[in-house]
Amino acid sequence: MFPPMSRAGAGNYARIYTVVRRIPRGRVATYGQVAELAGLPGHARQVGYALHALSEGSAVPWHRVLNARGGLSLRRDSGAEISQRLRLEREGVRFDAGGRVALERVRWRPSRGRGT
């Protein structure tokens, strides 16, 4: 189960969503990278909680966030991984036979000093 969200947590979620909205089409970021850019180093799990809390149909491009190995993280909702992969493939992101992307090629590298 996910921890209840405090007022501070809501502010952190907003910072996380701001970062995720900046990830361009065809690029990905890791949970840890998003946490760092949101000013929450070491809180990759909180990024996962924040993305899980998004409502269906949200404009936040949650599908562009992958785990540190370049793979899809398991979701509680059946089929969400397939949806995430299809969205990324439509943006030109390619997966290898192991279901991972080459982070060295498609990882988003924002300009320094522009994390949020």
PyMOL commands that set and color helices and strands:
alter all, ss='L'
color gray80, all
select helices_A, chain A and resi 7-22+31-37+44-52+62-64+80-90+103-106
alter helices_A, ss='H'
color red, helices_A
select strands_A, chain A and resi 29-30+65-66
alter strands_A, ss='S'
color yellow, strands_A
deselect
rebuild
show_as cartoon
